[in-house]
Amino acid sequence: MPWLILALMGAGTFIYGLATHAALLCLLVKPLPVLALLGWLHDAPPTDYRRWISLGLIFSLVGDVLLAWPGDLFIFGLGAFLFAHLAYLKAYFSDCRHFALLPLLLALGVGAVLLSILISHGLGDLLIPVVVYALVISSMLWRALARLGSEVPKRSAWLAAAGAVSFVFSDTLIGINRFVLAFDAAPYLLITTYWLGQWGITASAFHQTTRASKEQLG
């Protein structure tokens, strides 16, 4: 419950900061929801999956700060979130190696559509970093979807998949708002879907009990 209160307070204050254009306030409170998720995650079973999710949240914290920092640190924030997605990718590989062709095609399709839209509007010097990021986040989405229907506990698989989809949607909004067409609701939509995505990914670690028990017995 304390972690939930911290997350809600941070999220509510950040939304207020967005509405009032209080940049310093946004910078100070933006990390709080993910910090709360990190604290909450310590109650999950101590698996490799949890450790990689924790690392992903830490890189996400760095990305949060970089993207909220005054000045254009977009490329550095992009790099931090790239490492976050690599950590989530490793987490998903830690308990599922199923190839899953259909999720792969779906993830590649989503990445290709998004990239084509962004490239058509010009990315300039950010072309290569954005292409690399799109490949990594598409891979993360693929592995999250690949856990569905596998030997992974069902609830963990669905939570991670929903979290990954929400995270990809948030990043899509960032790309559209920055490179294609800026719109007023974008900051609110992208941060809300981002937090929901992080919550789903974090919550998925709480349903690894069976696997954690097997690891301890082994």
C-alpha positions in Angstrom: 0.0 0.0 0.0 2.8 2.6 0.8 4.2 2.0 -2.7 0.8 2.5 -4.3 0.4 5.8 -2.4 3.8 7.0 -3.5 3.1 6.0 -7.2 -0.3 7.8 -7.2 1.1 10.9 -5.5 3.9 11.1 -8.0 1.7 10.5 -11.0 -1.0 13.0 -9.8 1.6 15.7 -9.1 3.3 15.1 -12.5 0.0 15.4 -14.3 -0.6 18.7 -12.4 2.9 19.9 -13.4 2.1 19.1 -17.0 -1.1 21.1 -16.9 0.5 24.1 -15.2 3.7 23.9 -17.2 5.8 23.5 -14.1 8.9 22.0 -15.6 10.9 21.8 -12.3 8.0 20.1 -10.5 7.7 17.5 -13.3 11.4 16.8 -13.1 11.3 16.2 -9.4 8.3 13.9 -9.3 8.4 12.1 -12.6 10.7 9.3 -11.2 8.4 8.6 -8.3 5.9 6.1 -9.9 8.8 3.9 -11.3 10.6 4.2 -7.9 7.5 2.9 -6.3 7.4 0.0 -8.7 11.0 -0.8 -7.9 10.2 -0.8 -4.2 7.1 -3.0 -4.8 9.1 -5.4 -6.9 11.2 -6.4 -4.0 8.2 -8.4 -2.7 8.1 -10.6 -5.8 9.7 -14.1 -5.9 13.6 -13.7 -6.2 14.0 -15.1 -9.7 16.3 -14.1 -12.6 13.2 -12.7 -14.2 12.7 -10.3 -11.3 16.3 -9.2 -11.4 16.2 -8.3 -15.0 12.9 -6.4 -14.6 14.5 -4.5 -11.7 17.4 -3.5 -14.0 14.9 -2.4 -16.7 13.2 -0.2 -14.2 16.5 1.4 -13.1 17.4 2.2 -16.7 13.8 3.6 -17.1 14.4 5.9 -14.1 17.4 7.3 -15.8 15.5 7.8 -19.0 12.7 9.5 -17.1 15.1 12.1 -15.7 16.9 12.6 -19.0 13.7 13.2 -20.9 12.3 15.6 -18.3 15.6 17.5 -17.9 15.7 21.1 -19.3 17.3 21.0 -22.7 17.1 18.4 -25.5 18.6 15.2 -24.0 16.3 13.0 -26.2 19.1 10.9 -27.6 20.4 10.1 -24.1 16.9 9.3 -22.9 16.4 7.1 -25.9 19.7 5.3 -25.0 18.6 4.7 -21.4 15.2 3.2 -22.5 17.0 1.1 -25.1 18.9 -0.6 -22.3 15.7 -0.9 -20.3 14.1 -2.8 -23.2 17.2 -5.0 -23.5 16.8 -5.9 -19.8 13.1 -6.7 -20.3 14.0 -8.7 -23.3 16.5 -10.7 -21.2 13.8 -11.2 -18.5 11.4 -12.7 -21.1 14.2 -15.0 -22.5 15.0 -16.2 -18.9 11.8 -18.2 -18.6 10.7 -18.7 -22.3 12.7 -19.7 -25.3 9.7 -20.6 -27.5 10.4 -19.1 -31.0 6.7 -18.0 -31.6 6.6 -17.0 -35.3 3.2 -15.2 -35.2 4.3 -12.9 -32.4 7.5 -12.2 -34.3 5.7 -11.3 -37.4 3.3 -9.1 -35.5 6.1 -7.3 -33.6 8.1 -6.8 -36.8 5.0 -5.4 -38.5 4.3 -2.9 -35.8 7.9 -1.8 -35.8 8.0 -1.5 -39.6 4.8 0.6 -39.8 6.0 2.9 -37.1 9.4 3.3 -38.7 8.0 4.0 -42.1 5.8 6.8 -40.7 8.7 8.4 -38.8 11.2 8.1 -41.7 8.7 9.6 -44.1 8.6 12.7 -42.0 12.4 12.9 -41.7 14.5 11.9 -38.7 17.8 13.6 -39.7 20.7 12.6 -37.4 18.4 10.5 -35.3 17.7 8.0 -38.1 20.2 5.3 -37.0 19.4 5.6 -33.2 15.7 5.5 -33.8 16.0 2.5 -36.2 18.1 0.6 -33.5 15.6 1.5 -30.8 12.7 0.3 -33.0 14.4 -3.0 -33.5 15.0 -3.5 -29.8 11.5 -2.5 -28.7 10.1 -4.7 -31.4 12.2 -7.6 -30.1 11.0 -6.9 -26.5 7.4 -6.9 -27.8 8.0 -10.2 -29.6 9.4 -12.0 -26.5 6.6 -10.6 -24.3 4.0 -12.0 -26.7 5.9 -15.2 -27.1 5.3 -16.0 -23.5 1.6 -16.3 -24.1 0.5 -19.9 -24.4 3.9 -21.2 -23.3 4.9 -22.9 -20.0 5.1 -19.5 -18.3 2.4 -18.9 -15.7 -0.6 -17.5 -17.5 -1.1 -14.4 -15.4 2.5 -13.5 -15.7 2.4 -13.9 -19.5 -0.7 -11.8 -19.9 0.5 -9.0 -17.6 3.9 -8.8 -19.4 2.3 -8.8 -22.8 -0.2 -6.1 -21.9 2.6 -4.1 -20.3 4.8 -4.4 -23.4 1.9 -3.4 -25.7 1.2 -0.4 -23.6 4.8 0.6 -23.5 5.1 0.3 -27.3 2.0 2.4 -27.7 3.5 5.1 -25.4 6.7 5.1 -27.5 4.7 5.3 -30.6 2.9 8.4 -29.3 6.3 10.0 -28.4 7.5 9.4 -32.0 4.4 10.8 -33.5 4.2 13.8 -31.2 7.9 14.6 -31.8 8.4 13.9 -35.5 5.0 13.8 -37.2 2.3 15.9 -35.5 2.3 17.4 -32.1 -1.0 17.4 -30.3 -2.1 18.7 -26.8 -3.2 15.4 -25.4 0.0 13.6 -26.3 2.0 14.3 -23.0 -0.9 13.0 -20.9 -1.6 9.9 -23.1 2.0 8.9 -23.5 2.9 9.1 -19.8 -0.3 7.3 -18.7 0.3 4.4 -21.1 4.0 4.4 -20.1 3.1 4.0 -16.4 0.5 1.3 -17.2 3.1 -0.5 -19.3 5.7 -0.4 -16.5 3.1 -1.6 -14.0 2.1 -4.6 -16.2 5.7 -5.6 -16.7 6.5 -5.3 -13.0 3.3 -7.1 -11.9 4.2 -10.0 -14.1 7.2 -10.8 -11.8 4.7 -11.6 -9.0 3.5 -14.7 -10.7 6.7 -16.6 -11.1 6.3 -18.5 -7.8 6.2 -21.9 -9.5 9.4 -21.3 -11.4 11.1 -19.7 -8.4 10.3 -22.8 -6.3 11.8 -25.1 -9.1 14.9 -23.0 -9.1 15.3 -23.3 -5.3 14.7 -27.1 -5.4 17.2 -27.4 -8.3 
